[in-house]
Amino acid sequence: MSSAGMSSTPGEQPALSLTSRLTSNLARGPLFFLFTGVFGCMSLAASCLEKDGRLQHNIARQWARTSLRIAGAPVTVIGRENLLPVAVYTSNHTSFMDTPLVFSSLPFQFRILAKQSLWKWPFIGWHLQRSGQIPVDEESGSGSIAGLNRAIRVLKSGMPLFIFPEGGRTKDGQMRSFMRGPAYISIRARVPLVPIALIGTFELLPIHTHHFRPRPVKLVIGKPIDPSGYSIRQADELTARLRDEILHLYASHAAPGDLSPSLAAPSVDVVREDV
């Protein structure tokens, strides 16, 4: 245990009591899936009535807030003064509950750049498609570039963008290397990168488990990073800076019971070769 009282082993989780497991299996889990289906149907219906996605985004926000209440996760948002009308917002990715935390906390409509495989999921994929989110095919070089170019057009139209630079959830709580896509988009579109740290979601619902562990969660918004001093050839340098900023935000705001700042341990490869 560290001096701050946080777990020193990334991914280490205490055993759940029988009562907690039963509550999760018989109440929280079924309610979560029920309301995901209900709000998903509402979103699909709304998509037939509008073109700008505003109503669908409001429905997604209500789904997110309902999901966090069901999970027993009160939310704290820090750094609202750093929000910008148009920017590339990025965060660490530790849990399926990251998405509800982001939707419930950012006070404006935005678009998500995400793996194309998510479009195959019932309800989630349908919502992503009908609400104008942006798929990127990580297995195809041309598909990846096409997705990034669509994201740049969205930003230039005045719509903010949100991306998980790790590309997927961490298995043990430690931050993975970052894709260079967000930096590339930021430089090309000439809009700032805004780092965000999500804290507590890994403990709330780690990957490969269906047990909710009720606890507070935080979304911490850092100062925007101006890409104007970077060229496309410096995308890796900007990516490394972005990752460092998110790690710093996490370590600065983690509390007892959160993952150890060893989450912030530098990776040998902080930038991935894919987008």
Secondary structure, 3 states (H helix, E strand, C coil): CCCCCCECCCCCCCCCCHHHHHHHHHHHHHHHHHHHHHHHHHHHHHHCCCCCCHHHHHHHHHHHHHHHHHHCCCEEEECHHHCCCCCEEEECCCCCCHHHHHHHHCCCCCEEEEEHHHHHCCCHHHHHHHCCCEEECCCCHHHHHHHHHHHHHHHHCCCCEEECCCCCCCCCCCCCCECCHHHHHHHHHCCCEEEEEEECHHHHCCCCCCCCCCCCEEEEECCCECHHHCCHHHHHHHHHHHHHHHHHHHHHHCCCCCECHHHHCCCCCCECCCC
